[in-house]
């Protein structure tokens, strides 16, 4: 017990603030977990916005560094990994990069479970609410069940254990009702002994932060299943939350771009259709882009792509450094464009792009322009089939189906990068990231649309902001800023 106390005291020394009782309990539970001899054990750290998860993780990482203990930081996306690395002070990686490897030279777009060789390592995974376990999500990766594969990878090596960190009020993975990686029952189903703590006490004064006040109010409604009427947000009485009329949007966005750039500003909306409207308006009225795609454009990858990293690997004769593949949701900046042309009823352009979340890695790609304005997340199934059939007919000399498929899998047009503009995105695309200024557009909402998913959407959108939230065209009936505000918040 004394050793556990000593380790807890060291973690506390590395803590930036005086810990709350909840944080104090979490520190010593972590110390017990780290010193436990139980091999099949997992630590589940759940906490709402503003409860100090970030400070706790940073203190833990610093302590393990001082003790020269191995630690590996992971997150579901490149943006989330960058955020994690920034506050932990050590590199963080995407889960996919760490636990999967390409199957073979001939099957480079198939990723199988890698072998964990990092003995006696503590794996810390942030933004665990985003970890899916739906076999339909990424069938080219391992079993297609990300949580299953993560657990198998970590616990297949002697002395490795896992800390999962996340917020249960955020949106669960697409197609799932809850976040499996934050479910004690799910984790116990792997035969794990689960140590769990939920941080609920907001450590900063709610009256000083409108972002935290509104987020805490929303998670209280979610927690108490009180989601039957419009949540009353406070968007006037806090300096960091502002209800923004539509006629002030352009001027506000221009100011945000001047102060924080396009990469520090985001519009979060509820559909690809509304994202297209915002993106087109921003590009034409603020950024003065006249072409469909321009040098300097901020873009987001709309579909996983394995071809261009493989091509770079083959050309350079080395393994991929920071990116095993280009992931759906990765953000890039267009640097140069050339050679626009049309084939198979689609339009393509060659581009040099860089990835700000991967140390500004530069890559040469061919982009498919048709997905930019689509109201679907990427090409529709019909469009994808049309592209497949068009490229397929281009190889009539290949009479063997297997040889023809090999040509198709190496064809630059079939493998062209599908992208969207990244100035306005859906909330699922924004999840895991942080921006200084976040503009939230909920569009047309009726009482019939007030589902738990809407409340989690709004909570997730608000908590993407680090400095300022703008509520775009928010109805006065959904705002509550009077001194006698009666909204109850459970902290």
N, C-alpha and C positions, 0 to 999 in steps of 0.2 A: 504493500500500500504506500509505503514511503517513496518508493521509486516512482509510482504513479503521481504522487503529489509533486515530486520534483519536476517531472515532465510537464505537468499541468502548470506549475509555476513558471517554467521557462516559456511555454506558449503564451502565458499571460504577460510576461515581460515583453514579448514581441508584439503584443496587442497595442494598437495605436491609442486606445481610449480606456477609460475605466469600464470594465465589462459590466453589463447588467446581470441580474441573477440568472436569467436564461442563458446568456453567453457564458457566464461562469460555469454553469452546469454543462454546457456543450464542450467547453475546454477540457473539463476533467473526464467527461465521457469519451472524448477523443483520446485523451492520455491513456485511459483504461483500454480502449480499443487497440491502440498502437502497441501496447505492452502485452496484450492478451496472446496466449499460445493457441487460441482457437484458429484453425486454418481456414475453415469455411465460414468466414464472418464478413459482413459488409456494414458500413456505416452510412446511414441515411440522414443527411442534413437538409431539412426543409425549412424554408423561411420566406416570409413575404417581403415585399419591397421596403427597404429602409430599416430592416431588422438586424443588419450587421453581418450578413453572410460573407460579404466581400472582405471585411476587416478580419474576420475569423479565419478565412482561408489564407489570407496574406500572412497572418501570424503563424499559422501552421506550417506554411511553406518555408518561411524564414527559419523556424525552429528546426525543421528537418535538415535544412541546409547547414546550420550550425553543427548539428550532430552527424553530418556527413551521411545521412540516410537517403537512399534513392527515392526520388519522387518523379512521377510522370503526370503532366497536366494535359487533359483532353477536353474537347468540346465538340458538339455535333457539327458546327459549321466553321468555315474560315474566319468569318466575322466574329463569332463567339469566342474562338480561340485567341484572336487578337485582343479582344476585351479582357479575357482571362489573363493573358500574358502581361497586359499593361498594369494590372493591379497586383499580380502575384510577383512580378519582377523576374520571372524566368520564362523560357520559351514554352509555349503550349501548341498542341497539334490537334488536327481533326481526328476523330475516332476512326474514320475510314482509312486515313493514311497509316495509322498505327497497327490496326488489327487485320488488315487485308493485304494480299499481294497478288500480282498478276499471275494467272494460272500458268501460262507458258508463252513462248515466243509466238506460237501460232494462234493462241487464244488470249491476246493481250487485252481484250475488252471483257474478259471474265476474271473476276477477283475471288480468290478462295481464302479461307481463313489462314492467317499467317501463324507462325510458331512464336510463342512468347519466350524470349531468351533473357528477359530482364528479371533475373532472380532477386528476391527480397526487395521488391519495389512497391511503394504505395502509389496506386493510381487514383487521381482525383479528377472526376468528371463534372464539369459545371454545365449549367443549363440542361439538366437531365430531363426536364419536362418535355424536351424535344425528341428524346430517344424513342423511336418507334419499335414495335415488335410485330408489325403487319407484314406478312410474307409477300404482299403485292407491291411493297414500296420500292425495293431495290433488288430485283431478282438476280442481277448479275453479281451481287455481293454475297458470298458465303451461302448461308441457308436462306437469306432474304429476311431474316429476323435479327435486327441489329442488336437488341438487348441480349438475346440468346448468344449471339456470336461474341459480344463484349464479355459476358460472364465466362464463357468457355475459354476465351483467350487469356484473361487475367488469371483465372484460378487453375490453369493448366501448368503453371510454373511455380516452383517451390518458393514459399515465403511472400507471394504477392497477394495483396488485398485491395479493396476498393472503397472509396468514399464517393458517394453520389450526392450532388448538390443541386437543388432546384426549388421552384416556386409552384405550388399546387394550384394557385389561382390563375396561372397563365394558361394559354390555349394548349390542349393536348395535341399529339401528332394527328395529322389529317387522317380521318377515318376511324379514330379511336375515341372512346368516351372519356377515358382518363389516361394519365401518363403512366405507362407500365413501370418505368424505372423509378417512380416515386411511390409505388405501391408496396407496402410491407408484405402483403399477402403474395404478390407476384414474386418478390425476392425470396421469400421463405419457400416458394415452390421450387427453387433451385437447390434446396437443402441448406440454405444459408441461415446462420444466426444473425439476426438483424438488430443493430443498435440504432435507435431512431430518436431524433429530437426535432421539434418544430419550434422555430423562432417566430414569435408573434408580436413582441413588444417593439414598436418603432422607436429607434434610438435618438432620432432628431425630433425637435419640437414640430408638431403638426401645424401649428399656427405660423411657422416660418417657411413652410414648403407646401405650395399648392399641389405639386406633383405627388408628394407623399400623402397629403390630406385626401385627395381624390382617390388615389390608389388604395389607401387604407379603408376608405368608405366603401369602395366597390368590393374589396375582398371580404369586408364584413357582411355585405349583402349576399355574396356568393356563399360564404361560410354558413350563414344562417338561413339559406334558401329563401331569401326575400327578394325574388326577381320577378315581381308581378307588375311593376310600374317603372316609368322612366327614372333612372338614378338622377338625383339632384346634384350636379357637379357645381363646384365653386370656380367660376372662371372670371371673376371681376375683382375679388378682394385679395388676391395674391399676386405678387409681382412676376412669378414664374408660370402663371397660367392666365391665358387671355382668350376671351371669346372674340373671335375675329369675323367681322362681316365680310361678305364676298368682295365688296368693292375695295377693301383694304388688303386683300391677299397678295396682289402683285407687289405692292410696295414693301410689305413685310418680308416676303420671300427674297426680294432683292437685297434687303438689309441683312438677312440671315446668310445669304451667299457671300456678301461682302465680308461679314465677320467670321464665318466658319467654313465657307466653301461649299460646293455641292456635295462633298463627301461627309460634311458635318451637319447636313440638313436633309430631312426626309419628310415626305407626305405619306401618311398611312391611310389607306382607304379600304373599302369592303369588297371591291370587285376589280377584276382586270379591266372591265369596261370603264369604270370611273378612273382607274389608274391611267388608262390611255388618254382620257380627256385632260387630266392634270399634266401628264407628261408633254402632250402636244402644246398645251398652253404655255408651259414653262419654257419649252425650247424656242417657241416662236416669239413670245412676248417679253421674256426676261433675258434669255441667252442669245437671242437673235440668230438662231440656227435656221438657215433656209433649206439646206439639203436634208434628205431623209435621215442621213447619218453623217456626222461631222467629226473632224479631229477635235478632241477635247470632250466628246460626249461621254457621259457616265452611263454604263449599260449593266444589265444583270443577266446572267446566264439562265435560260428558261428550261434547259433539259441537260441532264448529265451527259458529258461528252468525254470519251476515252481516247479518241483518235489523235488529237493534236499533241497531247503529252507523250503518247506512244511514238508519234512521228519525230518529235524532238529527241526522245530517248534513242531512237534508232539512228538519227542523224549524228548525234554527239557521242554515241557509244557509251553512255553512262546512265545510271539509274536516275529516276526523277528525284529532284532534291526536295522541294517543298510541296509539290503537287503531283500526286499519283494520277489524278484525272481532274478535269474541270467540272465542278459540281453545280448542280441546279441551285441557284441562289448566290453564287459567287459574283462579286462586283468587279468590273474592269473599267479602265479608261481607254478610249480610242485615241491612239497616237497618230497613226497614218492610215490612209485609205487609198486604194488603187484598183483599177481593172474591174469595174462593175460590168456584169454580163448576165444574160438570161439563158437558162436551160430547163427543159422539162416543165415549162410553165412556172418556174420560180426564178427569183432574182438573187444573185450572189455578188459579194464584193470581198476582195482580199484586204486584210487589215493587220496592223501591228497594234497589239493591246498590252496593257500592263495591269497587274492585279495588286491593288493597294493593301489588301489583307494578307498578301504573301510576299512581303518585302519588295513590292513593286516589280515582281517577276514579269519579264517581257516575253511575249509569244507571238509567232506569226500564225494566223488562222485565216480560214475562209468563212465568212459570215453569211447566213441565210437571212435576207432582209424581210421576207414575208411574215415572219413571226412577230415583228416589231409592233404592228397595229392590230394583231389578232386579239379578239376578246377571250379567246381560250388561253390557258396557261402557256401553251406552246403550239406547235402545229397540231391541228385536229387529226383524228385518226384517218379521216378521208384524205387529208393533205399528205400525211405521212405515207399512206399507201400509194398515192399518186407519184410521190417522189421515188419510192421504192420501185414501182413499176417502170418509171422513166429511166432510171439508172440501170435496172435489170435488162431492159431492151438494148442498152448500149454495149452489151457484151455477147452478141450472138455467136461469136466464134467459140465461146465456152459452152460446149454441149453437155459437159458434166456439171450437175447442179452444185456439187460441193466446190468445184473450181470457180463457178460463177459467183457463189456466195462469198468466196474468199476475195474475189475482185471487188464485189460490192462493199465489203467491209473495209477495203482500202481506198475506196473512191472518195475524193475530197468533197464532192457535191452531196453525196448521201450523208457524209459525216460533217457537213457544214454546221457551224456553231449557231444554235438558235438563241436569240437574245430578246430582251425587252429594254426599254429605257428604265433607268434606276432612280429617277427623281421622285417618283410616286410609286408605291408598291402596296401589295396586300399585306395584311398583318402577319400572316404565316411567313411571308418572305422577309419581313423585318425582324421576326423573333430571333433572339440571341444576340442582336446587335444593339448598339447604343449610338445616339446622335445628340449633339448639343441642342439642336432645335428640331422639334417634332410637330408637324402640322397634322391634325386628325380630322378626317372627313368621314362622317358616318353615313352621308347620303340620306335618302328618304327612309325613315324608320317608322313603323306603325307598332301599336301595342301587341299585335299578333306576332311580331318579330322579336319580342323581348324574351329570348330564350337564354339558358345558361351560357350558350356559345357567344351570344352578344355581350354579356357582362364580362366574360373572359377575354373577348376580343378587345373591349374598351380598356380593361385593366392592363392587358399586354401592351396595347398601343401607348397608353400614358407612361408606362414604366420603361419605354424605350428612350425617354428624354433624360438628359443629365442637367440641362440648364433651363429650358423653356418649352412649354406646351402651348400650342395654339389650337383652339376649338373652332373649326371653320364652319361658318353658317349655323352655329348651334342655336336651336330655338330657346327663347327666353324661358319657356315653360320647363325646360330641362336644366335650368340654372338656378342655384339657390345661394345668394350671397348676403342675405339679411343678417343683422347682428343676432336676431333671435332664432337662427338656424336650429332646427330641431332634429336634424339627421343624427342618429346615434352611431357611434363608431366603437366597435369592440377591438381593443388593442391588447 
